[in-house]
Amino acid sequence: MFHNKRFTIIISCLLIFTAITSVALFGIVGYGRSNILKERIRIDTKFFYLAGKTWLEGFNPYDASTACKMVDGVCSIYSYSFAYPPSSAIFVMSLALLDLKYAQLAVIIVNILCLILFVYINLRILSASIGNQRFITDIRISLLIAMVIGNVAVANTLWMGQTGIIISTVLIMSYYFYFQSNDIISGLFLSLALLKPQLSYPFFLWLLLEKKWKILTVSLVGTFFFCIVPFSVRGISRTFSEWIKGLGYYLSDPANQMGNFTLSAARQLLNDLGFHSYASLIAILISLILIISIHKYCKNINMINLLGILSIIGLLFGQAHHYDLVIAAVILPFFLSKVSVTDYRSLFLLIALFVIFNLPRVAFLLKFDYWVLNSHREIILLGALLLMVRKYEKANE
């Protein structure tokens, strides 16, 4: 089927066109969004905007009552939520220098540019395994592009004005340069990825275990540089104290409580099993044990799936939301590299799993109350993790 060049090109173009159209309609225009979700259009960019205005005035952006006074009518103190680390100051203050509508547009543009770069690096990683193939004449390349662009997490990130695409891109860039032995560039990108510690901590821990001190030092120096403004205005200890307090408010928000369908984590299962107040701590400990064990027992780890393994661990056991699932796309080069263009059964199975992964969780919640159905994405990610680790075990035997 996919040996026919003309047929492959037609299917490839349709796949990519459909992916771009769907993300534009669902992520930017808002087609098919419910009225409740339409009210949350670019909501996170509004939080960034108010936080930036607050820092520019020299006040505490983690205090809702203070931040919401900066610009009238943007959002109420009951909906305001900002818990990014102080290193986000330069980013949010840059947005605050613009009018709100232009700040929202800027976040969309940066996300789209990062998405293009994210696709490109994933293609480079795939090419390292299958060799350089002509664009759109290899169905695996077209599937990778379509799956990265067309997944629901990308659309949700664009709609909410979130940073999931940006963080996923700088994280994969840090990882890519780590394998290229360019420690300084890797460290610089890692300092940006640390804006979302819940996604970057597995890779950070891995670098600690690998004793990559130059990368870690550059990342920490970069992080400190990004914190210069709040440190200068508010003081170091005061800034960290306000951030920790802001994290407490953030975690107490209903959107971050157990049972919220936007959360993507094993903490939900641990909570259901009765570990209520200890669920988060146990989940983090499990992730640390997994990373340390993989580092100790899985030798000769290569570029194509290390970040996939670490990212799945972060998504399953960290404080991840549905829009953070963008980073899950880094597992695609590994699985596509294991599939031949003539292996139609595996190709269609991969496509079927992708479709199931993108089914909205709320569709199950409306009709069912079974953990298995409500956690379909976690189950797929867990299965992917087991397969990727198993490949290492076989390679090391």
C-alpha angles and dihedrals in degrees: 000000000000092000087077102091097203093048091048092050092050093049091044093052091047092050094050094042091050092049093050092045094049095049091047094050098040100032104036109018094035097228111174094014118137119241090254092054092044088061088060095058109147088345094151092052087057089055091049090048094052092044090052092049089050094051091047088057091048096247136123112279092191091068109086096202091054097043096048091056091062094078121014119233100012095110141328126255088249094060099036113110125170124158105147114135120261089261087076090069098098091048097049094039090054089055091048091059088068132065111270095252091051091046089055090048090049092054090051092050093047090048092051093048090048090048090056090050091045090054091047095052091047088052090051090052091048091047090053087065106034098029127243109316129183115267114264093356091089110062091209091064091049091048091051092052093045094046094048094048099035101048118116094241091065091052092047091049092052093045095051095039090239130158100234094113093046094049093044089052097049090044093053089045091054089048093047094052090045089062089044087057091239096137099174096053090043090053093049092053091045090056087059092046089055087073082087105038091176089068101034102042095087091056091043090053090047090055089050090053090047090049092232092165097165093056092045093047093049091048093051093045089049091049091051090050091053088052094054096103099050090040091052095045102036103020127248100267093041092049093052091045091053091047093051089049090048090052089055091054090046095051091047091056113110089239089065099042127105113276096034107131093216091068117094109197147108087242087085091060093045089051091051089050090059103263091119107156093025098048096099094046093048091048092053091047091051091052092050092049091049094050093046091047093049090049092050102042106027108072131187094029111185136208099257099071112010094092089045091057093045093045093051090051090051093048095046099044105024134075094277128158130201092267091055090066089089088092090059087077089078089080091064098080090056096051096039090051089057093054125082119217087239093051095092095167093058092043093053091044090054091049091048092052090049091053092048091047090055096049107116112256090221089065089066095040092057093060108019139045099197121125091218092059095040091052100045093130094050090050092053091047092048090051090050091050093052092048093049094048091045090056088058092050091052092047091052097048 
